[in-house]
Amino acid sequence: MIDFLCVKVVIMNLKEVLTAEENQKLFLLGNEAAVRGALEAGVGLASTYPGTPSSEIGDVFSKLAEDAGIYFEFSTNEKVALEVAASAAASGVRSFTFMKHVGVNVASDSLMSAVYTGVEGGMVILSADDPSMFSSQNEQDNRHYARLANMPMVEPSNPEEIRQLMGFSYELSEQFKLPVLMRTTTRVSHMRGVVETGKLVPGKTKGFFKRDPKRFVPVPATAMIMHKNLVRKMEELRKLSNSYELNKIYRRNGKVGIVTSGGAFNYVMDAVQGNNLNVDVFKVTLTYPFPDELLLEFIKDLDAVIVVEEVDPIMEKEVLSILGKNGIKMAVHGKLDQSLPLIYEYTPNIVMDMLETVLNQEIKKNQVLNSDLSIPERPPTLCPGCPHRSVYYTVKDAVNSLELNDVIYPTDIGCYTLGITSPYDAADYLLSMGSSIGTSCGFSKATNQNVVCFIGDSTFFHAGIPPLINAVHNKDRFVLVILDNRTTAMTGGQPHPGLSVDGMGWEAPEVSIDAIVEATGVKYLRKINPMNIKKSKEIFMEALEFDGVAVVISQHPCMLTKGRRSSKAELAVKQEKCDACAVCLEKLACTAIYKDEEGKVSIDPKLCNGCNVCVQVCPERAIGVKK
Amino acid sequence: MKSYSIYISGVGGQGIIKTSTVMGEAAMKTGLPVVMSEVHGMAQRGGSVSTELKIGDNYSPIIELGSADLLISFEPVEALRAVPKISKETYIILNTNPIYPFNLSESGESYPDVQNVLTELNNKAKQVYALDADKIARESGHSLSMNMVMLGAATAVEGFPIEKETILNSMKANLPGKSLEINLKAFNTGFNFVKSS
């Protein structure tokens, strides 16, 4: 359900990211500001694999890249995206790659070498972390990557800072010939604020790669020298960090000082200003290499330091080590003394409560009310008419008909992970992108249970192919269901290599999932239309009995895909036939079907997409087209 | 100016983010500092969603507990979920049309009577403006203009810091011609509902 007025508003905004001239005010999302900042810095190439909370950056590039005269692609996965950006930068083109925090894990193998080889044109890698896991499997703190890889890192606090820091990061990157990591969090990426535009700089899209194997090919002999150079660069960067203007000290005549960065800085400033606290604040923006001398300057007249950061106690440990190294005895409050929690994102109230305790001073807070009525949970779920729902329904039906017990359902990352909810209960094991197939190999070897795993089309391209090859070669036995809904649905419907359109919006060759599966040597491959319940069930039963790797490709477009919504048929329950057996409610559990207060089963016409699956499921044939 | 905080809650897919963005842009055009927080991603698949909008000199868009000036809830139960954000001084615009969570029969939870929700909100807040925004939208010409009903109602609330004309101008500038009339009708019905309450 998308509002027709406001879709237009947003589209106009998006165009403005490119068309707005200098010194204009735009109300931009952090992710949109990243695109503007990159365009003002003359970026020539951008690449990504979509992942929340970074997805809108790619959506905006996808709409604007052609008009901006630059190149943008949705790469097959984050590692490829980083490699595309790294080689462009090695050729002198300013490049930008961006991904969610766990995407950096995928890209990390090449990232660790990209800091050794370095860049020629500037390169920025944006990692959008997700504290509190709004849309993620973990809340890892990617500031560790700056330390692991040895690369400079900036942490913006708001959309305007994201825009500004893009320009700074490209200059820093070219000055030190190193990629720069920009670490955001969900609350910064998805914060909307007023951005003042700078001047657009036409991006250079073609460079020239000057061969220099000593510089670009890390083998033992060359890597020894590269690492030495990297350490030298980081030492120079440490000096720069100590004089960088956005590593800023706010003096407020305090005896206590707060060291903070990113989104946490906002909570600190609101609390400090709102209560007029005599507390000094050190906002660290270029957070790695950590500005050690500035910290010493900051704490000169202080009695205690509080470190406010999300998620791990990273700066807190920096502060402790700098104090220790300089023989300074001073109380340091943060996560390590339990003044602040070690998990989840912060909130204004968490920061205010902490300040009240540590400062031993009353902080003005409003009374918190709670509802006296109990509130039913509202977890996210599959949309009405979603093809995944019928697959789950049918697989379960097939498993029951064959009287199979203890079936394991490894799942993967996408909308279909929502199969974790009852009545589907079709998500038993998940590690990361592509893990459904790899873990099925292990279950196949280590148990005698039946295994049915699910992976989406985009995820299959991303990380599903190597484990499928593994499964065939190692003679595993399981059913792989590829849920091909012709889009990357969970992140908002981006294209992938199986479609005839690319990130630029240009026509592109479709890469066939069938052909890839066939090429691995799989002996059982069938395609189904999941909306045909009877046929699908027959195929699933066959697949479950197959001795080997059985692949079922379930093909039906996502209901959110443009133009897919609702066949014109409006479905309704024929009350005279319905005996309220509730198969549709309890086994199919489509959100459009509900039981009213009198126990009557009905279909909500606002939600129903007319997919016709419930018509096939109903044992009384009580659902049909409304006359 | 004194900071003004708006909490907007509802269900994924109701167009909450878009409505909030219109308000934020109008604030910016009025020359007011404004920050906003949105939830994207998994929750948007029919789960509870909210946006937070703070007008005034603020760094963070996240509203401190018990300090929202205005709660705009697109769904009754989602207003209850937002109660920790409100105070005795909060005005509430409530769309009374319920959307039942899909897993009620599974979870064993029950959906409260909407009349009880209203009583509860009236006990907690300064004033509740309750309207069936879905119905008004349909009567205005299209069910998808529901968020304009809510926006119109919000614009009429005492203390709302943005002029009606500014909101309307921002709407008009962005409206496709064919739906303008419907959206204006929806907006004005919402606006007049609160003004005449």
Contacts between the chains, C-beta under 8 A, distances in Angstrom:
chain1	res1	chain2	res2	distance
A	1	B	13	4.2
A	1	B	14	6.5
A	1	B	15	7.0
A	1	B	144	7.3
A	2	B	13	7.4
A	2	B	15	6.5
A	2	B	144	7.9
A	3	B	15	3.4
A	3	B	18	5.3
A	3	B	19	7.5
A	3	B	144	5.5
A	3	B	147	5.4
A	4	B	142	7.7
A	4	B	144	5.4
A	4	B	176	7.3
A	4	B	179	5.6
A	5	B	18	7.5
A	5	B	144	7.8
A	5	B	145	7.2
A	5	B	147	7.7
A	5	B	148	6.5
A	5	B	171	7.2
A	5	B	174	7.3
A	5	B	175	5.9
A	5	B	176	7.7
A	5	B	179	6.1
A	5	B	183	5.2
A	6	B	15	5.9
A	6	B	18	2.9
A	6	B	19	6.6
A	6	B	21	7.0
A	6	B	22	6.6
A	6	B	147	7.1
A	6	B	174	8.0
A	7	B	18	7.2
A	8	B	174	5.5
A	8	B	175	6.8
A	8	B	176	5.5
A	9	B	18	6.4
A	9	B	21	6.5
A	9	B	22	6.1
A	9	B	25	7.7
A	9	B	174	4.3
A	10	B	18	6.4
A	10	B	21	6.9
A	12	B	174	5.6
A	13	B	21	7.6
A	13	B	25	8.0
A	25	B	28	6.1
A	27	B	21	7.0
A	27	B	24	5.3
A	27	B	25	4.6
A	27	B	28	4.9
A	27	B	34	7.2
A	29	B	38	7.1
A	52	B	40	5.8
A	52	B	41	3.6
A	52	B	42	7.2
A	53	B	40	6.5
A	53	B	41	6.6
A	55	B	40	7.2
A	55	B	41	7.8
A	56	B	40	7.2
A	134	B	39	6.3
A	134	B	40	8.0
A	134	B	41	5.5
A	134	B	42	6.9
A	134	B	43	6.5
A	135	B	40	7.5
A	135	B	41	3.2
A	135	B	42	4.3
A	135	B	43	7.5
A	157	B	59	7.4
A	158	B	35	7.2
A	158	B	59	7.5
A	187	B	37	6.2
A	187	B	60	8.0
A	187	B	61	7.8
A	187	B	62	7.0
A	190	B	37	6.5
A	190	B	38	4.8
A	190	B	39	6.9
A	190	B	40	5.7
A	191	B	35	6.4
A	191	B	36	6.9
A	191	B	37	5.6
A	191	B	38	7.8
A	191	B	61	5.5
A	192	B	21	6.8
A	192	B	24	6.0
A	192	B	35	7.1
A	192	B	36	4.0
A	192	B	37	7.5
A	192	B	38	6.5
A	192	B	61	7.5
A	193	B	34	7.2
A	193	B	35	4.7
A	193	B	36	7.1
A	193	B	61	7.5
A	194	B	28	5.4
A	194	B	33	6.8
A	194	B	34	6.5
A	263	B	60	7.5
A	265	B	59	7.1
A	266	B	58	8.0
A	266	B	59	3.8
A	266	B	60	3.5
A	266	B	61	7.9
A	266	B	62	7.9
A	267	B	59	7.7
A	267	B	60	5.3
A	267	B	62	7.3
A	269	B	59	4.3
A	269	B	60	7.8
A	270	B	58	6.0
A	270	B	59	5.2
A	270	B	60	5.2
A	270	B	64	7.8
A	273	B	57	8.0
A	347	B	62	6.0
A	348	B	60	6.2
A	348	B	62	5.6
A	348	B	63	7.6
A	348	B	64	4.4
A	348	B	65	7.8
A	349	B	64	6.2
A	349	B	65	5.2
A	352	B	64	7.3
A	365	B	64	7.2
A	365	B	65	7.7
A	365	B	66	7.5
A	366	B	64	6.5
A	366	B	65	6.6
A	366	B	66	3.2
A	366	B	67	4.8
A	366	B	87	5.7
A	367	B	66	5.3
A	367	B	87	6.7
A	368	B	65	4.6
A	368	B	66	4.9
A	368	B	84	5.4
A	369	B	66	6.5
A	369	B	83	5.3
A	369	B	84	6.4
A	369	B	86	6.4
A	369	B	87	7.0
A	369	B	124	5.3
A	370	B	83	6.1
A	370	B	84	6.2
A	371	B	80	4.4
A	371	B	81	7.5
A	371	B	83	4.4
A	371	B	120	6.3
A	371	B	124	7.9
A	372	B	120	6.0
A	372	B	123	7.8
A	373	B	80	5.9
A	373	B	112	5.0
A	373	B	116	6.1
A	373	B	117	6.7
A	373	B	120	5.1
A	374	B	109	7.2
A	374	B	112	7.3
A	375	B	77	6.0
A	375	B	80	4.9
A	375	B	81	5.5
A	375	B	112	7.9
A	376	B	77	6.4
A	376	B	101	5.3
A	376	B	104	6.3
A	376	B	107	6.9
A	376	B	109	3.9
A	376	B	110	6.8
A	376	B	111	5.8
A	376	B	112	8.0
A	377	B	101	6.5
A	377	B	103	7.4
A	377	B	107	6.3
A	377	B	109	6.7
A	378	B	11	6.8
A	378	B	46	7.6
A	378	B	47	5.7
A	378	B	48	4.6
A	378	B	77	7.2
A	378	B	78	7.6
A	378	B	101	4.4
A	379	B	47	5.8
A	379	B	101	7.6
A	379	B	103	6.6
A	380	B	12	6.5
A	380	B	42	5.3
A	380	B	43	5.5
A	380	B	44	7.3
A	380	B	45	4.1
A	380	B	46	5.6
A	380	B	47	3.4
A	381	B	45	6.2
A	381	B	46	4.8
A	381	B	47	7.4
A	381	B	102	5.0
A	381	B	103	7.4
A	382	B	45	7.1
A	383	B	45	6.5
A	383	B	46	6.8
A	415	B	45	6.5
A	418	B	42	8.0
A	418	B	45	6.6
A	421	B	103	6.5
A	421	B	106	7.8
A	422	B	103	7.1
A	422	B	106	4.9
A	423	B	106	6.7
A	490	B	41	7.6
A	490	B	42	6.8
A	490	B	45	7.8
A	491	B	41	7.6
A	492	B	40	7.9
A	582	B	105	7.5
A	585	B	105	6.1
A	586	B	105	6.4
A	586	B	106	7.7
A	589	B	102	6.2
A	589	B	103	7.5
A	589	B	106	7.5
A	590	B	102	7.9
A	591	B	46	6.1
A	591	B	102	4.3
A	594	B	100	5.5
A	595	B	105	7.1
A	606	B	134	7.8
A	606	B	143	6.6
